[in-house]
Amino acid sequence: MKQAFGLWQSSVGKKVTMAVSGIMLLGFVVAHLLGNFKVFSGQAEYDAYAEFLREMGSPVFGHGELLWIMRLGLIAVVGVHILAAVQLTQMSRSARSASYQKPHDVSLSYASRTMRWGGVIVVAFVVYHLLHLTFGTVHSEFEAGAVYRNVVSAFSQWSVALSYIIAMVPLGLHIYHGTWSMTQTLGLDGPRMSAVRRGVAGVLAVGITLGNISIPLAVLAGIVG
């Protein structure tokens, strides 16, 4: 326990924490997208998938209990990820001389700022997404349990669809920079691995971005509805 706490206090420990939590969050994003692709199979299959998620763990867990445990676990991972990022930024600022910066650090600083602001936007979007399609707080036509109908009625409004589409841009950038950084932190570095890391990061970022964008676009185009 003492060693783990000591590792957490170091910059290396915080980078590893961000990398591990980042992998977990990336896994969730991919799984969430694949599940949402069932919307293209029609209302019956999409609603059945949503019901499956609520009934997971039955009969040990009650209706929606395991799903909420997973959501709370995910929130905890997000919290740890953000905490490590904030503390790592503070440590970096304390260690860096304000009067001197190497030329090659300019691009790194830009990427770091992009990650920070992109992270803030992504968190804000997630909160809105939960209030919109999970709790229905900001969805005027929300109907509990009618998942397919809620998605279609939401994205039928071009302003809502556009807000989701725009939000995918910082998410994609965050995934790209995050994948690049965490693979480096976990030791996948060097000249040979550089191109591989960049390619994997690019494929994940573009694939997830376009995949998420395809759903509101499909509703607007009448493909889903």
C-alpha positions in Angstrom: 0.0 0.0 0.0 2.9 2.3 0.9 4.6 1.6 -2.4 1.4 2.2 -4.3 0.8 5.5 -2.6 4.4 6.5 -3.3 4.0 5.6 -7.0 0.8 7.7 -7.2 2.6 10.7 -5.8 5.2 10.6 -8.6 4.7 11.9 -12.1 5.4 8.4 -13.5 2.6 7.0 -11.3 0.1 9.6 -12.4 1.0 9.0 -16.1 0.5 5.2 -15.6 -2.8 5.9 -13.8 -4.0 8.1 -16.7 -2.9 5.4 -19.2 -4.7 2.5 -17.4 -7.9 4.6 -16.7 -7.7 5.8 -20.3 -7.7 2.3 -21.7 -10.7 1.4 -19.5 -12.6 4.5 -20.8 -11.6 3.8 -24.4 -12.9 0.3 -24.0 -16.2 1.7 -22.7 -16.5 4.2 -25.6 -15.9 1.4 -28.2 -18.4 -1.0 -26.5 -21.0 1.9 -26.2 -20.6 2.6 -29.9 -21.0 -1.0 -30.9 -24.1 -1.3 -28.8 -25.6 1.9 -30.2 -25.1 0.5 -33.8 -28.0 -1.8 -33.0 -30.2 1.3 -33.7 -29.7 0.5 -37.4 -31.4 -2.9 -36.8 -34.7 -1.4 -35.9 -36.7 -0.5 -32.8 -37.4 -4.1 -31.6 -33.7 -5.1 -31.5 -32.5 -1.8 -30.1 -35.0 -1.7 -27.3 -34.2 -5.4 -26.6 -30.6 -4.5 -26.3 -31.4 -1.7 -23.8 -33.6 -4.1 -21.8 -30.7 -6.6 -21.7 -28.5 -4.0 -20.2 -31.0 -3.3 -17.5 -31.5 -7.0 -16.7 -27.8 -7.9 -16.6 -27.0 -9.9 -13.5 -30.5 -11.2 -12.9 -31.6 -12.7 -10.6 -28.6 -11.8 -8.3 -29.1 -8.1 -9.1 -32.4 -6.4 -9.4 -33.7 -4.4 -12.4 -30.9 -2.0 -13.5 -28.8 -2.5 -10.4 -25.7 -4.0 -12.1 -26.0 -1.4 -14.8 -25.9 1.3 -12.1 -22.9 -0.3 -10.4 -21.1 -0.3 -13.7 -22.0 3.4 -14.2 -20.7 4.3 -10.7 -17.5 2.4 -11.4 -17.1 4.3 -14.7 -17.7 7.6 -12.9 -15.0 6.6 -10.4 -12.6 5.8 -13.3 -13.4 9.2 -14.9 -12.7 10.9 -11.5 -9.3 9.2 -11.1 -8.4 10.1 -14.7 -9.3 13.7 -14.3 -7.5 13.9 -10.9 -4.3 12.4 -12.3 -4.5 14.8 -15.2 -4.9 17.9 -13.0 -2.2 16.9 -10.6 0.2 16.0 -13.4 -0.4 19.4 -15.0 0.3 21.2 -11.7 3.5 19.2 -11.3 4.6 20.0 -14.8 4.0 23.7 -14.3 5.9 23.7 -11.0 8.9 22.0 -12.6 9.0 24.1 -15.7 10.9 27.3 -15.9 8.6 30.2 -17.0 11.6 31.9 -18.7 12.8 28.9 -20.7 11.2 26.5 -23.1 12.9 24.3 -25.6 11.6 24.9 -29.2 10.4 21.3 -29.5 8.2 21.7 -26.4 5.9 24.1 -28.3 4.1 21.2 -30.1 3.9 19.2 -26.9 2.4 22.2 -25.1 -0.2 22.6 -27.8 -1.1 18.9 -27.6 -1.4 19.2 -23.8 -3.7 22.2 -24.0 -5.8 20.5 -26.6 -6.1 17.5 -24.3 -7.1 19.7 -21.3 -9.7 21.7 -23.1 -10.9 18.7 -25.1 -11.3 16.8 -21.8 -13.4 19.6 -20.3 -15.7 19.7 -23.4 -16.0 15.9 -23.4 -17.0 15.9 -19.7 -19.6 18.6 -20.3 -21.0 16.6 -23.2 -21.2 13.4 -21.2 -23.2 15.3 -18.5 -25.5 16.7 -21.1 -25.8 13.2 -22.8 -26.8 11.6 -19.5 -29.4 14.4 -18.7 -30.7 14.1 -22.3 -31.0 10.4 -23.1 -30.5 8.6 -19.7 -32.5 10.7 -17.3 -34.6 12.7 -19.9 -34.2 15.9 -17.9 -33.5 18.0 -20.9 -35.5 15.9 -23.4 -39.1 17.3 -23.7 -40.4 14.1 -25.4 -38.5 11.6 -23.2 -40.3 8.4 -22.3 -38.8 6.0 -19.8 -37.9 2.7 -21.3 -38.6 3.8 -24.9 -34.9 4.0 -25.9 -35.3 3.8 -29.6 -38.1 6.4 -29.7 -36.1 8.7 -27.4 -33.1 8.6 -29.8 -35.2 9.2 -32.9 -37.2 12.0 -31.4 -34.0 13.7 -30.0 -32.0 13.5 -33.3 -35.0 14.5 -35.4 -34.3 18.0 -34.1 -31.4 19.3 -36.2 -30.1 21.6 -33.4 -29.7 18.6 -31.1 -28.2 16.4 -33.8 -25.7 19.2 -34.7 -24.7 19.6 -31.1 -23.9 15.9 -30.9 -22.0 15.9 -34.2 -19.9 19.0 -33.1 -19.1 17.3 -29.7 -17.6 14.3 -31.5 -14.7 16.5 -32.8 -13.1 17.2 -29.4 -13.8 13.6 -28.4 -12.0 12.3 -31.5 -9.0 14.6 -30.8 -8.9 13.5 -27.2 -8.9 9.9 -28.2 -6.2 10.5 -30.7 -3.8 12.3 -28.3 -4.8 10.0 -25.4 -4.1 6.8 -27.3 -0.8 8.2 -28.5 0.2 9.3 -25.0 -0.9 6.2 -23.1 0.8 3.8 -25.5 4.0 5.7 -25.0 3.6 5.7 -21.2 3.1 1.9 -21.3 6.4 1.4 -23.1 5.3 1.2 -26.8 7.9 3.7 -27.9 10.7 4.0 -30.4 11.1 4.8 -34.1 9.5 1.5 -35.3 6.5 1.8 -33.0 5.9 5.5 -33.7 4.2 4.9 -37.0 2.2 2.0 -35.5 1.0 4.1 -32.5 0.1 7.0 -34.8 -1.9 4.7 -37.1 -3.7 2.9 -34.3 -4.6 6.3 -32.6 -5.8 7.7 -36.0 -8.0 4.7 -36.8 -9.6 4.7 -33.3 -10.2 8.4 -33.3 -11.6 8.6 -36.9 -13.6 5.3 -36.5 -15.2 6.3 -33.2 -15.9 9.9 -34.4 -17.5 8.8 -37.6 -19.4 6.0 -36.0 -21.0 8.3 -33.4 -21.8 10.9 -36.0 -23.5 8.3 -38.2 -26.4 7.9 -35.8 -27.7 11.5 -35.7 -27.1 11.8 -39.4 -29.0 8.6 -40.1 -32.0 9.9 -38.1 -31.9 13.3 -39.9 -31.8 11.5 -43.2 -34.7 9.2 -42.3 -32.6 6.0 -42.5 -33.4 5.5 -38.8 -36.9 6.4 -37.7 
